[in-house]
Every structure is written in structure tokens, then in C-alpha cells.
Amino acid sequence: MTGRPELLEIDGDVLRRSLDREPFRIRHRLSGHPLFAVERLLRLCRDLPEECVEYNAGDVAVGQDAALTPRTGLSAEETVRRIAEQQSWMVLKYVERDPEYRALLHACLDEVRRHSEAVAPGMDRREGFVFLSSPGSVTPFHMDPELNFLLQVAGKKRMRLFDNADRGIVSEAELDRFHADHPHRNLPFREEFDARARVHDLAPGDGVHVPVTTPHWVEVGDEVSVSFSITFRSDVSERRAGVHAWNAALRRRGWRPRAVGASPRLDDAKYLAWRARRRLVGMLRRG
Ligand SMILES: [Fe+2]
């Protein structure tokens, strides 16, 4: 022990049992951290390249069509300043580009890694996201490609998380396409899905693990919400993504590939083929 207080409180047994399988709760000590103060977030917003700052109106539908997402007419900086009164939703992406956020992200993920390597070795591509949302705003139904721990820093959030193995919500073909083409994260939503949701109410100090491609949608409570998402990939998640991408290529040629996980040996062969193809494409591009 170094004497420095831990940033996260993780039950190692729970993590080893559930990581990348099902959501579970953790606690953290980031509420009140100076990196999440408005003035510091404004500086981050100015320093990040434009493509790392995404924002739009916060009063959107759960099943929002990404192409029709309404804008607010505000600049990114105005959005941060006026987040309390202007219905907005904002994400600052890849905050590890800033050395201070990078240090915090790595400190948090080093604590995760102490437990995760035993069940999901190869922690890689550490990426951090800061979400800033107005009271009452909605994040539409979507899924993400990373292993994620969503840490609630300020305000309250209600997250509805769905089983990522439920092919009645996201089909195998949609999953294949998601990993191959990286389409917009939003997913088609039907009201009846909500009966299958696991609801997680998060207050400052709470965190929840969101496994790869877990469909979810989020509602913010009565105050401004600030959340920090600490994400990474593992050897297994990268391999699975590669097999899905290979299957997507087979589908484009009119095949009906076996689902990922149905045949581990076939998955191995597909992953090797996908990696070889990726390497070849990389060499051709460089050439
Ligand atoms: Fe998400």
C-alpha cells in the first residue's frame, strides 16, 4: 500500500465473475475532483480538437434517429457554460489527449486492471469520455464498442441497461455491422424493450460497469449531470470484434455466417483471416 487513497472501490470477486458479461456496481471518489469543475471542463473543451467534442439538444427521443438529432445553436463553450438552463447533451471524447485527464484515466484503470487481467487479459486502448448533460436530458438508445465503467461525478442519472446477448434487441447481423462499419451508435428502439431493462440509478460516487455492446439509454435527474467514462479493450473483446467484422464481410457477399461464439474453432480461423486481411490492407495503404 502506498497510503494514497484508492480512486475506485471494486469488489474483486464480483468483477472477476461479471466483467464483460453483465453490469455490476462499483463506487468511486472522483466527485468534487478539480478536473470536473466547469472552468476546467471549459479549458478541456477549448484544447480538444473539434472532432472530439460532440453536443446536441438534450430533449431528444429515446429512439432518436441520429441523422435528425436537433442542434441547440450554441457553441461548444456556451454549451458548457449554459448547461444548467439550456437543454443540452455533450460528450468530450478521448480526454486522454490532455495529460491531466490521461493521468486520472490511467490511475483509475490501473485499479481495474489489478482485477481484470485474471479474466480479461490485455487491457489496451485506454480511452476516457466526459459527459455533461442538462437536467432532464436523454441519451438515446445505443451501444458502445468498449468495456466501460461509467462513473457518476455530479447530478443523478437513471441508466436502463439491456442484456447484450438478447438477439431480440440487437440482431447478430446488426452486431456484425456495428463492428465492421462503425455506424452511428444509436439503435432502433421499441417501447416494449423497456420491460427487459435493468434500471441503475446513479448518484455521485456511484459507478456501473457496462459490458461491450450492452444496449442502453439514459435519463438525467433534476440537476446538471457530469459523468466520467473510463474504457478499454481486452484481447477477447478485440478478437470478438474482429470475428464480427469478418462475418459482416461474409454477409456482404451473400453468405449467412455462423454466429460469433457458436464455434470457437471457426471463430479462431475467422479472426486469423481478419487480422491477415487488416495487415494486408495496412501494408497496401502504406505502399
Ligand atoms: Fe453509452
Residues whose N, C-alpha, C, O or C-beta is under 5 A from the ligand:
A	BS01	LIG	D144
